[in-house]
Amino acid sequence: MKPWQVKGWVIPPTANGQFVAAMEEVLDVYKRPYARKYPVVCMDESPKQLIRETRMPVKMRSGQSARSDFEYERCGVCNIFMVNEPLVGKRHVKITDRKTKLDWAELIREIADDLYPKAAKITLVMDNLSTHKPGALYEAFPPAEAKRIWDRFDFVYTPKHGSWLNMAEIELNVLTKQCLNRRIDNMETIKEEVRVWQSSRNGKKSVINWRFTTKDARIKLKRLYPTILG
């Protein structure tokens, strides 16, 4: 199954020039060879609902799977920021209370100064959300600092309805399945388990083998390309 065929990942039903232009830009970025000074990094975010059991779950035993009661208590929501560099199998996960523009701006500063301090230019692929704009840097930092951080990046946005083109979304799905696919009622537990998962997966240098190219897109998603009338 291909990424764009997964339930919940939507593609425009008809020809859309803006979509294919943004898609081909992302696919061109993914073709670049590894360069330490010019890393290609993907970023995505996802909410995680904090849920407390109201009745003691039944643990798994021979011949019977684990069981949880349908009733539960909502304990709020936290946000998961995923930053990954697919070509080297490196990822960084940050858990926050919220996902505001200021939270995003602080993450961008961390990417520039803590994760890639020696990079000449960081290409950052991300969804085109209202919070993911350079203006957020100016709301979070003094003008000179905001411009310094912004100049470290080349922002590349996936098209609307094209989040499947963001490899950080794939990494988030792996995190959910391997680490967070159960009820957890507090951020401290999530942070600790994510820290362990991150360390293990980085240690294995687990990479994403992206094979979908512009050539593939022009064949398999031909209906999205506008017809040229001569």
N, C-alpha and C positions, 0 to 999 in steps of 0.2 A: 504494500500500500504506500502511495506517495504522500508527501506532506499535505498537498492541497486537497487530497481525497478524504482526510480525516474529518469526522463529524464536528461541526462547529467552526471550521475554517472556511470562510466564504470567499468566492471569487465572483467578480461582476458577471452578470449573465450575458452581456453583449459587449461589442467592441468598445474599448476604453483606452484612448491614447495616453492619458495621464497615468493610468495604471501600468501599462506596458513600459512607458518611459522610466518610471521609478523602479519597476521590476528589473529591467535590463541594467540599470545603474547598479543595483545591489548585486546582480549576478556577475557583473564585471569586477566588482570589488572582491567577490569570492574566488575569482580566478587568479588573483595576485599570489605570487610565491612568497614564502615567509621572508620577512625582513625585520630584524630586531629593532631597528630605528624607526620603522614604520609599521607598527602592529595593526592588524585588523581585529577589532574587538566588537562583540555584540552585547547589547544590553536589553533586558526586559524586566518586567515587574508583574507581580501577581498577588492578590489578597489571599490570606489564609485565615479562615474562621477559627477562633478559639472555642473549643467545645468541651464541656465537662460531662462525664458520665453521671447519671442520677442513680443508676443501679450498677452493682458490681458486674463487670463482664464475665462471661464463662470462658475460661481459657481453653485453648485447643488441646485435645487429647486423642488417643488412638481411635480412629473411626469417626471422629467428630471435629468439625472445624470450630474455630473460635466464634463466639456469638456475643452481640451487644444488643441492649434494649433499644427500642425505637425512641424512647424518651431521652432527652438530653437537655443540658443547660447552656445557653449561649453566653460566652464570656468576652465578647468583643471580637475585633478583627485586627490582625497585624499585616504588614506589607513585606513582601519578599522581593528584593532587588537581586537580579542575576546578571553578573558580568562574566563573559567567557571569551577566551581567545581560542577559537576552534582549531587552528593549525598546530598549536602546541599542547592542547589538552589541559589548559589552565582555566580555572574559574574562581570567582570570588562572589560570595553570597553575603548580603547585608540585610538584616532584619530590622525594620523600623515600625514605630507606632502608626505612622501615616505615610501617604505618598503624595505630598504636596510638591509644589515647584521648588520650595526651599530644601526639601529632602532630596529631590533630584539634583539640585545644584551642588549640594554637599557631596553627593555621590560622585558627580563629575570631577569635583576637586580631588577627591580621593583617588580616582582613576589616574588623573594627571600627576599628582604629587607622590602618591604612595605606591600605586601598582606599576606605573610606567614613568618614573621620574627622569629616565635617560632617553626616552623616545623623542625623536625630532618632530613627529606628527602622528597623532593617533586617529585612525579612521574608526569612527564609532557608528555601527549600524543599530538602528532602533526604530520603534514604532513612531508614527507621526502624531503623537498626542499633544494636547495643548500645554502640558507641563514640561514637555521636552524641547524647550526653545531657549536660545541664547539669552533672551530677556530675563529668564529666571536667574541667571548668574548675576545680573545687575540688581536684582531684588535681594539677593543673598549676600553680596560682597560689595565693597567700595569699587568705583569704576575701574581703577587701574588693576585691581586684583581680578575683577570679572573679565576684563580684556585679556589679561595674562593667561587665564585659564582657557578662555575661548580660543585663543590663538594656538593652543596645543592640539586642537581637534579639527577634524574634517567630519562634520555630521552628515550621515547618509540615512535617509528615511525610507522605510518600506512603504509601499502604496497603501491607501485605504483598502481594507478588506484583504490585505496581503501580509498579515502577521506571520503566516507560515513561512515567509522568506527570512524571518529572523531566527538565526540559529540559537539564540539565547532562549527562545521559546521551547525549542527541543530540549535544551538542558534543564529548563524548569520542569518539563514533563518528567524527565528522568529523576529529578530531585523528588518530585511528588510521589512517584511510584516506588522509589527505593527507600524513602526516608519519612515522608509526611502523609502517608495514605491511611491515617487513622485519626481518632479523636485526641487532640492535645489541648489542654485548657490554659496554658500560660506561655508567654514569650520566652522565658528563661529556658524551658525544656526545648523549645524549638531551636533557639540559638545554639544550645549545646549539641543537639543531635545534628543540626546542619553543619556545625563546625567539624564534627567527626566525619560526616559524609564528605564534606569538601576536602578534608585532608586525605581521605582514602582515595577519592576519585582523582585528585591532583597527583597523588603518588603513583597511580596507575597510568597517568598521562592519557586518560581516555579522550580520544578525539572524535569529532563528528566528520564522517566521510560524506561530504556534500557532493552529489553527482549531477544535480539538475543544472543545466547550462542554458545560455541564451538560445543555442541551437535547438535544444529540447523544447524550450518555451515556444519558439516560433512554429513548431510542429504540433505539440500536444495542446497548446493553448492558442491555437491559430485563430479561434473565434474572437479572442480579445483584441486582435489587431485590426485597426480601421482599414477599410477597403479604399485603395487609392483610385479615384475616378479620373480617367484620362480623356 
